[in-house]
Amino acid sequence: MSIVDSIKELFTTNLRQSGIYIAFVAIIAFFAWRTDFLSLGPQNLTNLILQYSYILILAIGMVIVIIAGHIDLSVGSVVGLVGGVSAVLVVRNGMPWWVGILAGLLVGAAVGAWQGFWVAFVGIPAFIVTLAGMLLFRGLAGLVLNNISLGPYGEPFTLIAQGFENGFLGGHGYDAFTLVVFALAVVAYAWSQWRARQSRLAYQQSVQPLPMLVLQVVVVGAVVMWFAWRLANDRGLPYVLVILAVLIIAYTMVTQRSVFGRHVYALGGNRTAAALSGVKVKWINFGVMLNMGVLAGVAGLVFSARSNAAQPGAGNMFELDAIAACFIGGAAVTGGVGTVPGAMVGGLIMAVMSNGMQLMGMETSPQQVVKGLVLLLAVAFDVWNKRRSGAVR
Amino acid sequence: MTDHILEMRGITKTFPGVKALQDVSLEVERGEIHAICGENGAGKSTLMKVLSGVYPYGDYEGDIVYEGEHARFHSINDSEAKGIVIIHQELALVPYLSVSENIFLGNERRGRTGMIDWNRTNSEAAKLLARVGLHENPTTPVGLLGVGKQQLIEIAKALSKEVKLLILDEPTAALNDIDSQHLLGLLRQLKEHGITSIMISHKLNEIADIADRTTIIRDGRTIETIDMRDPSSTQERIIKGMVGRDLEHRYPERTPEIGDEVLRVEDWTVHHPTQIGRVVVDNASFSVRSGEVVGIAGLMGAGRTELAMSLFGHSYGRDITGRVFKYGQEIKTRSVAECIQNGIAYATEDRKTYGLNLIEDVKRNISAAGLHQLARRGWVNGNEELKVAEEYRGSLNIKTPHVLVPAGKLSGGNQQKVVLSKWIYTNPDVLILDEPTRGIDVGAKYEIYTIINRLVAEGKAVVVISSELPELLGICDRIYTLAFGRITGEVPVAEATQEKLMELMTKEKEQVR
């Protein structure tokens, strides 16, 4: 296969996968043009990360829930409850920051186990269980906080969402450490791609031509380093970006390479066939919901740290942003289809659009209209694409 | 000059990359039963979709002349308005609606106010039911009736639309012998009333029985149309046309080398999952030895699948009692995972709903049950997985360009090979194959039999559940008969005949009822 063929394939047969990336680039370009490149400025890019990190964290858990054929409507309320519990401990009772974090994660896990129990072992549809959870945990958040907002947490708790690594290796007006970290990441990426290619070759499988691989690594590397340069010129490396990166890499591995991940896809695609193939369907469903609870806990902590306060209404409607991110990112309502990177790009599309429209000075109402239409069009495109390739039978 | 109700001339239909139909012609005489035969993927269903307007006019090349006019159907509604009704293999009935609501769905009988006239609806439905010989209350929900009766309701629905040309896609595939006979009888009756039928079928004996003429399609082309009244039109002749070569033996030769007992089931009793107290499998005992193919013959509803699925990790039923021994040792079979560990595999009769993840690729379907072999500490070796899948694609001759194609895109026979690959990869000692050749064509059947022979030659034990008696007689060493949940007989193949088996399969009917 020549390079030209590979690129052609990227735009034709792989349109389903690559379409979302093309749309992403187009949206970035559009807003860069409309805002005189303000949207690509160092400060705005950094803010974008800080502002949408918790939605992306929720979307990681949500895409797994959706692949398994469920939905979780409660995550916004869980964010509120987790914030409430951590604030009561840290702010009201003056406990150390790590107690708040631990408690937040435990609350998330408990919520996940509770919902997992009803979904997996009692067999109530997740839609119902989490609709109940949406009310239940929102109510609990209000009770825990006595319906008033509680803050400030103060440092170091707020550093989770507001902290930066800056000046560790010096630099003249830019943070050298950020650049080094990103450069190492690019090297690791290139190395892993090379390793994957070598092991495919060892198994005598077809691989993309070497120049194509080089081109891919160079393009990805250039984009990443450009992004790093932007961050380095602002406040440096946000801690929350590190948390996010670790989660994305770990969960991409889990979904694509682990037995657990494969069982999630199997049961989302055909539950009975999975059960008859020895998949422990109940435990997988339980694990999926438990995991969602823990990630909602993480998101709740990040959001509270960013607001520097816990509010009874915190996280309202987050579930819808997270669900939208998954569907824009190519997940299927019927289960069995979806990827973590796809959901991340879907979340970023929503983020770039909201942020761009804010920069353009648009009001909230038209913003919602645009976001609603984009969600609809993204899924319509997906359906059209499936029909075109004849995947539906 | 014969009177043709339908002539399709030079039909060519292309999908991206594939020519599904190439210059196909079909002539159907008024008032005949016309069979269409061909291997899976030959283009039979595509041709019927062209005819019924599923693929609209302009989407294909060629002419359709129906009732002497050039037909240009843009949708299925157009063709139905002209009296062409197609009944698909997967029945399109709504289980929660009543029989009469289903019959008049989309074609409701309204009163003067525009609201549904229920008296008229139900009385007309009752008349239609009488015409198809179904004695059911028109207000019964369809989901409570068996597949055979549902098929008749589909025909009643077609009759309500003033059908002139009835197209049936594999009408008897899911029916037992008695229901099939009833259906074929009905088709004959409709013929006497001047209704023309086109029937797609794999069951050659049925075609020989009922069709006036048969058109054979292979690889998207018409091979020939033969007159079934001609004595030279034998089943062998049709098979030859379908596969393009003489199929001397429908069952591959095998010299049995039977060893020790591998699996023994004693006093297996299973109750219905929802109807408390109803016994579905009653004290069944059977055994299978290494190198042996054992058949389980039974009519639909005899409890064949229920026996197998309850055995396989208690996947069906409740209050299951009985003991399972492997190599003389009692084993537990309470979960599917335990069964797989104990070297038992079960390939289901319904590969689309129970056997495969259709949206997932062939590779992941093959590895689904044996994934633990590809994993270390919970992580799957994707390269090794691909290698394994490629090996099975080669050794079982799965026809797909590569193993990354979604399983749903394969033909029935190749899907069945994927299911077999999945279970063979778990390295079982006993394979229970439930209807392994249902709905697949003659050529693929032969390949499946060859695979079964290869498995027993390796010393494995195979249990085949089938409703096709010639198949059991062709491939088994020993056959158990199952009737109303009881094992009613055990016959070595040398002593077995279809008549004898059928007698055992219907035994004790009066006592149980």
Interface residues (C-beta under 8 A of the other chain):
Chain A: S199 R200 A202 Y203 Q205 M253 Q256 R257 S258 V259 F260 R262 H263 Y265 A266 G269 N270 T272 A273 A274 A275 L276 S277 G278 V279 K280 A332 G336 V337 G390 A391 R393
Chain B: F15 P16 F312 G313 S315 S335 V336 A337 C339 I340 Y346 T348 T353 Y354 G355 L356 N357 L358 I359 E360 R364 A368 A369 L371 H372 A375 G378 W379 V380 G382 N383 E384 L386 K387 P406 G408 K409 K422
